[in-house]
Amino acid sequence: MKVMVTGGAGFIGSNFIRHILKAHPDWEVINFDKLTYAGNLENLADLANDPRYSFVQGDICDQQAVEEAIARVGCGGLVVNFAAETHVDRSIVSAGSFVQTDVFGTYNLLEAVKKFNVARYLHISTDEVYGSRETGSFTEESNLEPNSPYAASKAGGDLVVRSYFQTFKLPVIITRSSNNYGPYQYPEKVMPLFITNLLQGEKVPLYGDGKNVRDWLYVVDNCEALDLVLQKGEVGEIYNVGGGNERENIVVTRQILLELGLGEEMIQPVKDRPGHDRRYSIDCAKVAKLGWRPRTRFEDGLKQTVAWYKNNRDWWLKIKEKSADFKKFYADWYKR
């Protein structure tokens, strides 16, 4: 089996590739990635010499590049799309690139999937497309009410995917995952940003009152769910994938501080971001019926994540200390 993974040099994509090659010894993976600021081939350096793995640098917005890569997968192969602009803060500053990649790029992939008769296309989305909810949980039938340009661009991509199933009967499936965390996550997201800041002796910027609620899903568990859906999910369907670990941001922050033996004096409250959703919560009964459950307790996953960043300082120091893009974005952002 040949699988093309777009965005495979990113956080979830690289973890997914590692999972696929371990779980399926007879599968081959083509990693198609533009290598934007968040794409990092060091995430997969240990697989560089694996004959079942190959890398193609390309942009999903480039129709010719997409077609050339998907032609290698061919009829009967699989495409899994992680490629996206994903950071809410950046979408507030510059929404255009999000619409371009998350909507138009998705369209390009679907056209190529149709042209080359790919067996299945798995589209990786987010629980943020549902918007915020004070009580209860969103199901796959809930309305899409995105509140940030990022979430709106992902919702737009989801709707394009749905239309290609309804109109062309394309073999597509959508997953919507909650907040992933774990190794190789670019340190602009809250978990690695806070951990690495504290390891550098810097305070952590906590938005607003810190009571926004997120559901935390360990990335390895998510990869197992995606693999299962890719093989056993029903074409045309959507599957929510959550960790069942809803926590207020202030609670997560305190747990990180506890893991590192630090106190709350390391918390720096900052102005809340515009349109900040209060709570995400998804019902995962549908994917559970396929036989999936998250295996990692939040406390255990957090310990493993903190340990990984402690033991891989060179990986994230290169990003935080040498990346002009990273430093400039956050210098400008906190001056708002």
N, C-alpha and C positions, 0 to 999 in steps of 0.2 A: 504493500500500500504506500502511495506517495501522498504526502501532506504538505501543502504550502501554508506557512504561518506568516501572516503579515504583522509587522510590528514585533517581530520575534527577538529583537535586541533590547526591548523594553523590559519593564519589571515583570508583569504577569506573563507576557509572551515568552521570555527566556525561561522562566520557571516551567511553563507549559511544555516547551521543547524538551527540556531536561526530563520531565515526567514521561512524555511520549516515547522517547528513545529508550528509557528504562523499562516502561511497561509493555512496549511492543517491539521486540527484537527484530522483527521482520519488516518494520516500517522505515521509510525514508522521509526526511524532513528538509524542505527548502525554506530557509529563513529569508523573507523579503522585507527589507527595512530601509527607510530613507536615511537613518542615522541622524536624526535631529538632535537637539541638545540632550534629550532624554534617552536616546538610543545609544547603547554602549556594548560593543562586541566583547569587552572584558567579562560581561555577564556570562558568556558562553565559551570563554577561552579554553576550558577543559574539554570541550567537544570539537575543537578545531580540526583534530586529526581523525575524527570518527568518519568512516566512509559513508555512513548513512546520513550525514549532515552536510549541507552546503549553504552558502550565504550568497544572496544577490542583493546588491544595493540598488534600491529603486523606490519611487514615490507612487503611492496608489492613485495619485491624481494624474499620473503619466500613463495614458491609455496603452501606448506601445509597450512600455516596460511591463505593465501588468499582463498584457496578452502574452508576451514572450515567456514570462515566468509561469503563468497558468498553463500554457501549452506544454510545459515540461511535466506538469501534474497529469494533464490529459483526462480523457474519458475514464471514469471510475475512480478518480482521485478525490481528494478532500481539500477544502480551503477553510482556514480558520482566521478570521479577521480581528486582530487586536489593534491594528494601526489606527491611531486617533490622537488628536490633541485632547488632553484630559484634565488639565489643572484649572480649577474654577477661577482662581485669582488672575491667571493669565487671560482667561476668556473675558473677564471684566475689562481688562486693559485693551485687548485686541481680539475682538470676536471673529473677524473675517477669516483668519486662518483656520478657526474651528469649523466654520461652515464649509469652507473649501475641502478640508480633509475629511470631516466626519459625515458630510452629506455627498458632495461630488465624488470624493474618493470611493465611498461605498457604491455609488452608481457605477463607477468604472469597473469595480470588481464584479458586480452582478452581471454587467454586460459580458465580461470575459467568461464568467461561470456559464452563462447561457450559450455563448459561442462554442465553448470547448466541452460542453456536456459533462461538467464536473458532477460527481455523484452527490456531494453534500457541501453546503456552505454554512458554516457556523459563525454567526455574527455576535461579537462580544459587546454587550451594552452595560448599562448601569442602573441601579435602583433610583438614581437621581432624576430619571425621566418622569417619575410619578409625582415629584414635588414633595411637599412637607405634609406630615400628618400628626395630629396631636394624640390620637388614640387609635387602637386597632392597627391592622397591617394591610398593605397593598397586595392584591392578587394580580395575576397576569391579565385579568380582565379590567383592572382599574383604569380610569382615565389617565392620559398623559398630561401633566400640568407642570412642565419644567419651569424653574424660576431663575436659572442662570443661563448665559449664552452657551456655556459648555453643555449643560443638560439639554437645552433646546436643540443644539446641533446633534447630540446623540439621539434624541427623540426623532429628529428629522431623518437621520440615517435608518432608524428602526422602521419608520413608515415607508421609506423607499424599499427596504427589504420585504416588508409585508406586501407591498404592491406587486413586487415581482413574483411572489407566490400566487397571489390572487389572479394576476393577469397572465403570467407565463407558466404557472405551475412549477416554478423553479424550486429545487429541493433545498429550501432554506430553513434554518432554525435560529432563534434568538435566545440568548441568555442575558439576564440582568442580575449582576452580582452586587453585593453590598461592599463596604469598604475593605479592600484587601490590605494585608500587611505581611511583612516577612523580609527575607533576604533580597538584595539587589534592587530595592525600591529607591528611585531617585529622591534625594533628600530635599525636595520642595514640599512633599506631602507631610502631613502632620506627624506621623509616627517617626519616620527617619529624621525629619528636621529637628524634632525635640530631642531624640536620642543623641544625635551628633552634636547639636548645640551644647548639650550638657557635658558630653565627653570632651568638648573644647573649653569648658568652663564658662559658657555663655548662657544667658537666660533664655527661656522659651516664650515666644509671643503667643499668648492665648487670647483668641477673639472674644470680645464682649464679656458676658458673665460666665462663659464656659459651660453653659448648661445645654448646649446643642447636643442632640443624641444621634449616635451612629451605631450601626450594627457591624461588628468586626469579624472578618473572615480570614483565616490563615491561608496564605496563597497556595500552599500545597493542597489543602482541602478543596479549594476552588478548582485547581487543575484536575483533580480527580473527578469532580462533578462535570467539568467541561468535556473530559474524555468520555464519560458515561453518556452524556447527552449527545455527543457527536456520533456515538455508535448506536444508541438505543432510543434516542429522542424521536418524537414524531415530527415528520416534515411539516412545516407551516406553523409550528407551535412556538410558544414562548415559555421559558423556564426561569423562575426566580431562584437565585442561589445566595443564601445568607448563612451567616455563622451562628445565629441565635445568641449573639453576645451584644446586646444593646447597652451602651455605656454613655454617660455624659462625658463631654470632652475634658471637663475638670477632673473627673474620676480617672480617666485614662492617663492624664497628666500626672496625677498623684501616684499612680501605680508605676509609671516610668521613673519618677523621682525616687520611689521606694526601692526599685530594683538597683538604682545607682547610688543609693545611700545618701540622697540629697534632700533638702527641705524646700518648703514652699516659697522661700525667699528667692528661689530661682525662677519663679513665674513672673512674667512681665505682661500685665493686661494691655491689650492694644485695641484700637477702634475696630468695631465689628465691620465685616465686609458687607457691601450692599447685597440685598436679596439672600441673606444667609438662611438657608432652610433650618428649621428648628429640630425636626426629627424625621429620620428615615426608618421604615420598618416594613419588611416584606414577608409574605406568607410563602413558605417553601414546600408546601404539601405536595405540589405537583412533581417536583424533582425527587422528592422522597419516595414517591411511588415507583420510580425507576430503580430504587435501591440505594440512594445516596443519603448519607448523613455526615455532617462535619465531625471529624475525629479529634480535633485539637481544641482543648479548653483554652479560653482566652488567656488565663494566667500562665499556662504552659507556653503558648505561642508567643506571648510577650517576653518571657524569659529567653526563649530561643532567639527572638529577634534582637533583643538587647545584646545578647552574647555574640550574635553574628556581627553587629556593627562594632562591638569592642574588638573582635578578632580580625576585622577587615578594614582597619583604619586607612590603609593606603588607597583602597577602592573609593571611599567617599571623600577623603581629603583631596584627591585629584579633582573631584567635582567642585567642592566648596571653596578650595583655595586657589585653584587655577582657572576656573571657569569665569570669565568676565561676564558672561550672560547671567549666571546665577547671582553673582554679587550685585550687578547693576539692577537686576529686576527687584531684588529685595530691598536694596537701598532706596530705590524710587517708591516701592510699594508702601513702606512704613513711613514715608514722608507725607502720605496723603493727608 
